[in-house]
């Protein structure tokens, strides 16, 4: 479509000359002799070319009126009274360029074309801003559902701050990716990002791993070693599975969050540190509060900005887009001939309940693509985990006959410990508990170790 230029000039002969030149260059032209007429035509113009001196009101008044209406139309001011002062006033009022009279027609065309480029850039910028509010992918986190778009918006709002964020959600929903996205979009993006898996750290080594130790602090401490928090100085620490932190370490974490200071194991020297803390949990920390296994003051320090990440079964509308994303990603990683996924295959994925969430979806697609032959992943290629799950009770009863609720719970805990070969952390994961919550139940059962 042709661009429209509105020429606002009280001298009719000049208006006519400018009109002929613009029309010969392929523009549509509207004309006005004063500000009042110009305002009636301004909404239809792509560029406005106005004289600075007009009958009744000036070109600066026109600029002011357009600004009050939040108009994005670029305005070029022309006047015979050219000076630095008038040019500055016009630019301050919002003009994109200044055209002193007399001017050549070539100069006129250069200025008009430049103003049209400015308009196009402004329109593109506004469009990008609108799309940003409705983005469906954020640092490899894919989601078209309203819940995920809300999370994307939350990430953009919290990332520039240094506030502590608590990510809550089942295992496999993508808490690690969201933590990295927050760090990447924060002012600390070029600084260290240190992930600490609290479940993977043995309880007797957790304090020294987090806060470091001095030489001779304990048997085998032959050197001084800085901890994870020191390694993350000026950056971000991500505490994954924060519910598994024992009480003795919780006190020191609280001090880090409140005072930004700590001491290495075996040292009396207080060290100050600048870190942002992100934490994640796949269990309800409020239940741990009630059981006394998690400090209330630490919970409220961590829960400044909570982000609850829904399970995949609660946002199944994201599955088609996640499947397409993973097929493209895995096709490159695996060197697989599979390039796309069929509607039938997606329909089969939509029917599954996904207890392992997004991580399980990626694993299923990877397994299916390795075993597939064609370029399109079909419904028959999808290899779901359909292994039957063990049951403790019969289908027509809540509890095994002759068993109380406490006895039933204790039998499940003992079975989990047996399967985990006595490893409390592994048993806690089987039961969906924190390590501290399991320890509390074991003490109630009279099992201390």
N, C-alpha and C positions, 0 to 999 in steps of 0.2 A: 504493500500500500504506500501511496505517496505521503510524505511528511508535509504537515501544514505549518506555514509560517504566518504569524499574526504581525502585521506591520502597523505600528501605532505612531502616526506622524500627522501633524496639523497642516503641513504644506502638501497640497494635492499633487503638484507636479513631481515632487520627490517620491511620494507614495507610488505614483504611476511608474516611474523609472525603476524603482526597486521591485515592484510587482512583475514587470515585464522580465527583468533579469532572473528573478526566482522561478517564474513559470517556465522560462526557456531552459532552466537547469533541472526541471522535473518536479518542482514543488507546487503544492496547492497554496494559495495565498488568500488570507482574509485581511481586511483593512478596517482601521478605526482612526478617528481624528481626535479623540479625547479619552481620558481614563475611564469614564463611565461606559462608553461603548466597548472599550477594550475588555472590561471585566465581564461583559455579557458573552464575549467571544473566546475568552481565555481558556475555558475548559476544553475546547476543541483544537487547541493549538499544540504543536510539538515543540516549537521555538517561538519566542516573542522578541521582536525587534522594535524597541521603543525609543522615541526622542526623549531627551531629558527635560526639555521645556515644552509644555503643552498648555493649552488654554484651560484655565480653572485650576487644574492640579498638575503635578510634575510626574516625570517618570519614576522618581523616588517614591511618590505616593502609590503608584501602581505596584512597585515592588513590595511596599508595605502591605497593601491589600492582598497580594498573592501569598505573602508569607503568613498572614493571619488565617487564610483559607487552607494552609498547609499544602500549597501547590508545589509540585515537583518540576514544573515546566521551566527550563532554562531561559533566562532573560538577557538580551544584549542591549546595552544602553548606547545610544548615539547622540552626539551633541556637537554644535559648533563651538561651544565654550569649553574646549578641552583644557584640562589642567590636571596636575597630579592630585589636587584636593578633590575635584569632582570625580575622578576615577576611583579614588580611595573610598569616597562616600558611597558610590554606586556598588562597589564590590562588597563593602560592609553591609549594604542593604540586601545583598543576595544576588547581584548580577554575576554572570559567569564570564562576561567579557565587556570590553569598552571599545567603541568605534567612533573616532573623532571625524567630524566633517571638515572639509570635503574628503571623501574616501573613494577609492577606485572600486569598480565592480568586482574585480578579482579579489581584493581585500575583503569585500562584503561576503563573497562566497566562501572564502577561507574561514571567516569567523562563524558564519551560519553552520557550515559543516562540522566545525569543531564543537559548537554548542549542541548539535544533534548527537555527536558522539558522547558528550557528557550525559545527555538524557538517557541514551541507551545503557551506559554504565550504571546510572542511578537505578534504572528499571531492573537491570540484572542483579544489582546488589539487594534491592528490596525482595526480589524473587528468591534469592538465595537465603535471605533471612527468614522468609516465610517457610521455606523448605526445611530449614534448620529446626524449626519448631515441630515439624512433623517427620523428622528423620527416622528411618527404619533400620539403620545400621550405625553402630557406634563402636569404633575400634574392634571390629570383628564380633561385636555383640549384636546379633540379629533379632529383630522383634517388630512385628506389625501390630501387635495387640495394644490396646489402650494402656494396659499395665506396664508394658515395656517402654512405651513412649513416655509415660510418666517418669519412669526410672531414668531415661535419657535426659529428660529435663532436669531432674534432681541432680544428676551428675554434673551438668553444666553449671548449676547454681552453687553446689557445694565445693566443686574442684578449686576455684580461686581462693577459697578460705583456708585457714589452717585448723578448722574445727575437726574434732574426732568423729569418725563415721563408724557405725556398727552395722555390718551387713548380715542379715538374717535370712536363712533359707536352707532347704534340704541339700544334702550332698549332691553335687553334680549340676547345680543350677547356674553356675558361672560366677561365683563370688570372687574368685581370683581375677577373672577378666575385668570385672567392675572395679575392683581395687586398683588394678593397673591403669584403667581408664581414668580414674580420679587423679592418680599421680601424674599421668601423661598430660592432663589438661590443667594442671596446677602450675603455679610459679616454680615449683621444685622439679619440673620435668627433666632437667638436665642433671639432676643430682641423684644419689643412690636410691634404689628401691629394694629394700631387704625384706624378703618373705620369711616368716618364722612359723613353721608348723608345730604348734604346741603339743600335738598328740605324738609326734615323732621323737620329741626330746625326752629322754629318761628323766624322771622326776629328780634324781640326785644330781643330774648334770645341768638342769634347766637354768638355775641361777647363774652358774659360771658361763654358760653359753650366751645368755642374754646380756649380762653386765660385765663379763670378762673377769680376769683374775690376775693377781700379782704373782711373781715368782716366789715359790715356797709357801703359797697359800694352803696347799694340801699335798699329800703324797703324789708325786708324779708331775707336779707343776714346776717344770724345769725352766720355763720361760714365762715372761709376762705376755698375756694375750688379751687384746681388746675384745669386747663382746659385740653382739649383733647391733645393739643400739649405737655404740660408738662407730661402727662401720656405716651406719645410716645417717650420721651427723649431717645436718642441712638438707636431708632428704626425707624419705617416708619409710616407716616400719609397718608391715602388714602382719598382724598377729592372727593366724588362721587357727580355728578351733580354740578360741580364747577360753571356753568353758573348762578346758583340761588343765588350766594353770593351777598348781597347788596353792594353798592359802599363804604359805611363807613368801612366795614370789608375787602374789597378788598385792601385798603391801608395798613392795618395791615398784610395781607397775603403777600403783596409785601415786606414788611420789614422783615418778617420771611425768605423769599426766598433769599433776598439780604444780610441781616445782621445777620441772625440767632439769632434775639433777639426780645423781646416784653415786654409789661407791662401788669400785671393783671388789670382788671377793678377796679378802686378805689385805685391804687397804682402808685407811681412815681419811683419805683425800677425797673431798667432794668434787665431782666433775659435773660441769654444766653441759647441756646438750640441746641442740635445736632439731627436733624431729617432729614430724606429723605422724600420728598414730591412726591406723585403720585396723579394725578388728572384724572377725567373722565368726559365726557360730551356726551349727546346724541343729542345735537343741534350744529349748526354751530356757533362757537364763533366769527368768522369773521363778521357774520351778526350782532351780538350784538355789535361789535366794531363800525360798521357803524351807528348803532342806538344810540350809546353813552351810552349803559347800561353796558359795560364791559371795564375796563381800558386797554389801549393798552400796557402799560409797563408791567402789570401783565400777559397779554396774551403771550407776548414774553418770559417772565420768565418761564411760564408754558410749553410753546411749544418748549422746548429744544430738546426733543426726542419724537416726535409724533408717535403713533402707531395707524393706522387706521384699525379697525376690521370690515371685510365685513359682510353684512347681510347674513343670512342663504340662502335666495333665490339666492344669488350671488355665492354660493359655494355648490350647491346641491349634488355634488359628495361626500360630507362629510356625507350626511344623512344616508346612509346604516350603516356606522361605528358608528355614533352617536346613531342610533336606537339600534344597537347591544349592545353598551356600556350601554345605559340607561336600556334596558331590564335586563341585568345581574345585574346591580346595584339595580334596583327597585325590582327585584325578591327576593333579600335578605331583603330589607327594608320593603316590604309589606307582606312577607311570601306568595307570590303568586305562584301558580303552574306553571305559564308561565316561560319557560326556554329559549325560542328562538323566533325569529320572521321570518315569511315566506317571500319569495320573492314577493308574491302578496301584502302583507301588506306594504313592503318597497316601492313597486311601487306606492301604493296609497299615501304614505307619500311624495314621490318625485313629485307628481302632485300638491300638495298643495303649496300655495305661502308664508306661514309662516310669517305673519306680526309681530308676537311676538317672532320670531327667536328661538334660542336654548331653551330658557326658555319655550316657548309655546310647542315645540316638546316634552320636558320632561313631561310637564303637560298632553299632549294628550296621551302619552304612559302610564302614571300613571293611568289616567282615563280608558283607554282601558284595561289595565291589571287587574284592580279591577273588571271590568265587564265581563272579559273573563272566559271561563270554561276550555279550554284545556291547554296542555303544550306548544303549539305553537300559537303565536299570528297571527291570519289570517287577511286577508283584511277586512272581515266582522266585525272583532272585533274593528277596528280602529274607534274611536269616535272623528271626527273633529268638530271644532267650525264653523258651517255653518250658524250662525245667520245673517240675512240680515242687512246691514248697512244703517243708515238713509241718505237720500239725501235731499239737500236743493233746488236743481234746477231740472228742467225736463231734460230728456235724450237728447232732441234736442236743448238745449240752454246752454250757459255757465253760465248765471246769470238768476235769476227769472225776469220775465217781469216787466219793469218799475223800476228796481233796479240798482243803480250804483255800481261800485266795492267797493268804500268806505263804502257805506251803507250795502252791502253784508257782508263785513268783520266785520263791527260793529255788525251786527245781529248775526254772528257766535260767536263773543266774548261775547255778552250779553247772548246767549244761553248757552255757556260754563259756565259762572258765575252762571246762574240760576241753571244748573244741579249740580254745585259744591256747591250750597247754599252759594255763596259769597266767598268761599275759593279760593284765588288767586293761590296758589301753585297747587291745584288740577285742576283748570281751565287751568293753563299753561300747565300741563301735557296732558290734553285733546287736546290742540291746538298744541302741539309739540313745545312750546316756553319755554324760561327760564322765571322765575318769574319776572326778571328785564325787559325783553322784553315785557311781558304783561303789566307791570306797565307803561312802556313808551307809549304803545298804548292806555291805559286807560287815561293817561294824555292828549294825543292828542284828545281823545273823550270828554274830560272835566269831566271825572269820576276819582276822586282822591281817593275814598275809597269805 
